Every structure is written in C-alpha cells, then in structure tokens.
Amino acid sequence: MRVAILFGVATLIALTIQTSIPLWLPIRSLAPNLIVVLAVDLGMRNHSAAAVAVAFAMGYATDAVAGVHLGLNALLMTVIYFLGYELSSRLLVANVFVASLLVFAGVLFTGLSAVAVDAWANAGDAIFANFSTLTLQALISALLAPLVFRMLSRGRKIVGLPDKAERE
C-alpha cells in the first residue's frame, strides 16, 4: 500500500511536469520522460506483485493523460519494470549509473515502440522518427534520473519503506 501511495504521488507530479514542459519550452525533446525513470526505480528496488500493478497503473495514467493508443504506455511501463527487476536481480552491481543507463534505453525503447505502433495503426503512412530528438530526450531523462532516484529515496523514508532493494 505504501508503494502505491509513494509512486501514485510521484506519478501525479511527473505527469504534471511532463505535460506542462512543452508549454514552457519550445522544443519538445527537452521534456524528460519521468514515468520511465519511476518505472526503472520501481523495478530495481521493489520486487512484489503490488509493484507490478503500480507500474501498470503508472503507464495507464500516462495513457489517460497523454497517450495516443490506450494501453500502450501501460504495457511499456510494465516491460520496463520487468527489465529493471531482472537487471537488479541478475547484476552484482545495481547502482545509480546502471539505473540511469536503463532509463536511457527505456526512453529510446518507449519512443521507438510508440512510433512503430503509430506507423502500424496508420497502415504504413510515412512516419519518420527523429532519432536525434529521441536520443536527446533519453539523455536528458538519464541525466535527471539520479535526482529523481534521490527524491524517491527520501519519499521511501517518509512513508516507511526500506531504501534498499530486497536483495541488497
């Protein structure tokens, strides 16, 4: 229950930031994908069935606010959760650097997946992914990830959750 409360509040804040940044900045690629950062942190630190449900709910909330294809972000955030889970349970070192690399890869994965589904849904219309823009967004998200991880660590202390993953 405490995981759901912490990540529910974090998701609301992240979605507010993500949807309002395009109003502040003229370049959309400067908006980090904070939901991916939350899903990576959730996967690397919380290994429970409730955490999987929270990852799905974070993606579904993203779909409800800014999703083009309902359910796509829910699926992608669940996949990213499982990638973080597997990475943290298989590696001997699961630190902030590894998590930031996973954030970078996760943003690229979600962006390319959204473009692929959009191209498929439009029956092959010419849709070109600006890979440099997507890479810039992934880089900004990965650079902001340690700050978000630190804030989530403080949030865990406030709600009474352990700060370390179960395996640490």
C-alpha positions in Angstrom: 0.0 0.0 0.0 2.8 2.4 0.8 4.5 1.7 -2.5 1.3 2.6 -4.3 0.9 5.9 -2.3 4.5 6.9 -2.9 4.5 6.1 -6.6 1.0 7.5 -7.1 2.0 10.9 -5.8 5.3 10.7 -7.8 3.3 9.8 -10.9 1.0 12.7 -10.5 3.9 15.1 -10.1 5.8 13.6 -13.0 2.7 13.8 -15.3 2.2 17.4 -14.4 5.7 18.2 -15.2 5.8 16.2 -18.4 2.6 17.8 -19.8 3.4 21.3 -18.8 7.1 21.4 -20.0 6.0 21.8 -23.7 4.2 24.9 -22.7 7.4 26.3 -21.2 9.9 25.2 -23.7 9.6 25.5 -27.5 11.5 22.2 -28.0 9.5 19.1 -27.0 12.6 16.9 -26.8 13.8 18.8 -23.8 11.0 17.3 -21.7 12.3 14.2 -19.8 10.2 11.0 -19.6 9.9 10.9 -15.9 7.5 8.0 -15.9 10.2 5.8 -17.3 12.5 6.9 -14.5 9.9 6.0 -12.0 9.3 2.6 -13.6 13.1 1.8 -13.5 13.3 2.8 -9.9 10.3 0.7 -9.0 11.7 -2.3 -10.9 15.1 -2.1 -9.4 14.0 -1.6 -5.7 10.5 -3.1 -5.3 10.1 -6.8 -6.1 6.5 -7.6 -5.5 3.2 -8.2 -7.2 2.0 -4.9 -6.0 4.9 -3.1 -7.6 3.9 -4.7 -11.0 0.4 -3.4 -10.5 1.8 0.1 -9.7 4.0 0.0 -12.8 1.0 -0.9 -14.9 -1.1 1.9 -13.3 1.6 4.5 -13.9 1.6 3.6 -17.6 -2.2 3.6 -17.7 -2.3 7.0 -16.1 0.2 8.2 -18.8 -2.2 6.8 -21.4 -5.1 8.6 -19.8 -3.3 11.9 -19.8 -1.2 12.0 -22.9 -1.4 8.6 -24.6 -2.4 8.2 -28.3 -3.0 4.5 -28.1 -4.8 3.4 -24.9 -2.8 0.7 -23.1 0.5 1.2 -25.0 2.2 3.0 -22.1 0.7 0.6 -19.6 2.4 -2.3 -21.5 5.6 -0.4 -22.0 6.0 0.6 -18.3 5.3 -2.9 -17.2 8.0 -4.2 -19.6 10.4 -1.5 -18.3 9.6 -2.6 -14.7 10.4 -6.2 -15.5 13.7 -5.1 -17.2 14.7 -3.2 -14.1 13.6 -6.1 -11.9 15.7 -8.6 -14.0 18.7 -6.3 -14.2 18.7 -5.7 -10.4 18.3 -9.4 -9.6 20.9 -10.6 -12.1 23.7 -8.0 -11.7 26.0 -7.9 -8.8 26.1 -4.1 -9.1 22.8 -2.3 -9.3 23.7 1.3 -8.7 22.5 4.7 -10.0 24.8 4.5 -13.1 23.3 1.2 -14.2 19.8 2.5 -13.5 20.5 5.7 -15.5 21.7 3.6 -18.4 18.4 1.6 -18.2 16.5 4.9 -18.2 18.3 5.9 -21.4 17.5 2.6 -23.0 13.9 2.7 -21.7 13.2 6.1 -23.1 14.6 5.0 -26.5 12.5 1.8 -26.3 9.3 3.6 -25.4 9.8 6.2 -28.1 10.6 3.7 -30.9 7.7 1.5 -29.8 5.2 4.4 -29.9 6.4 5.3 -33.4 6.2 1.6 -34.6 2.7 1.2 -33.2 1.6 4.6 -34.7 3.0 3.6 -38.1 1.2 0.2 -37.9 -2.1 1.9 -36.8 -1.9 4.3 -39.7 -1.5 1.5 -42.2 2.0 2.3 -43.3 1.7 6.1 -43.7 5.1 7.8 -43.8 6.0 8.4 -40.2 9.6 9.2 -39.5 11.1 9.1 -36.0 13.6 11.8 -35.4 16.1 9.6 -33.7 18.3 12.5 -32.7 15.4 14.2 -30.9 14.5 10.9 -29.2 18.2 10.4 -28.2 18.3 13.9 -26.7 15.2 13.2 -24.7 16.7 9.9 -23.5 19.9 11.7 -22.5 18.1 14.4 -20.6 16.0 11.7 -18.8 19.1 9.7 -17.9 20.8 12.8 -16.5 17.8 13.7 -14.4 17.4 10.2 -13.2 19.8 10.4 -10.2 17.9 13.4 -8.9 14.6 11.6 -9.1 16.1 8.5 -7.5 17.3 10.6 -4.6 13.8 12.2 -4.2 12.2 8.8 -4.2 14.7 7.6 -1.6 13.6 10.4 0.6 10.0 9.6 -0.1 10.6 6.0 0.9 11.9 7.1 4.3 8.9 9.3 4.8 6.4 6.6 4.1 8.4 4.0 6.0 9.7 1.8 3.1 13.2 0.3 3.1 15.6 2.4 0.9 17.5 -0.6 -0.4 16.2 -3.3 -2.8 15.3 -6.7 -1.2 18.5 -8.3 -2.5 20.9 -5.7 -1.1 
